Amino acid sequence: MILVAIGSNLSSRVGSPLATGQAAVREMGARGFSIRAISTWYETAPVPASDQPWYVNGVVRVDSTLSPHALLAVLHDIEHAYDRSRGMTNAARTLDLDLLAHGREVIGQGPLILPHPRLPERAFVLYPLRDVAAQWQHPVSGQSPAQMIACLAQTPENQGIRPISLGS
């Protein structure tokens, strides 16, 4: 199971952060990923707290034959196609695609760490992750998304999150 987080809080060439996230999912499909599930989209407060606009976040579950490093390179290419510029850490962005997990693979150092090192601390990842992979277990801690969400109550940081209603 491959899990990819999607985030955006600035408009891109295709429109709003929500439109950008949805376009990124279509782009993943066009680049050969088999899209297995798409989470609910959520509006989330910036983490760490700042005066940035709220983000739109989601998670997709995909299949791919690419290695983790090759898959990450494709995700970075998609970010670039949607006007992502890398600069300051935690800066506002048009599109952020994070490889959260690639099967049960554990990579502990280098430019790619799997599972994503901050995954257990981020409501904006855990809630949509639970939508697409409720039974998934973190390959190191063994915790499910629901168990990690329960641990967030112990985190002092304000992590506002609310589902986006897309209407009927």
URRA-V923783 format. One record per helix or strand of 3 or more residues. SS is the DSSP state (H for helix, E for strand). FROM is the first residue (numbers start at 1). TO is the last residue. If there is no record, write none. Layout:
# URRA-V923783
SS & FROM & TO
SS & FROM & TO
This chain:
# URRA-V923783
E & 2 & 8
H & 17 & 30
E & 34 & 38
E & 42 & 44
E & 55 & 63
H & 68 & 81
E & 96 & 102
H & 119 & 121
H & 123 & 132
H & 145 & 152
E & 161 & 163
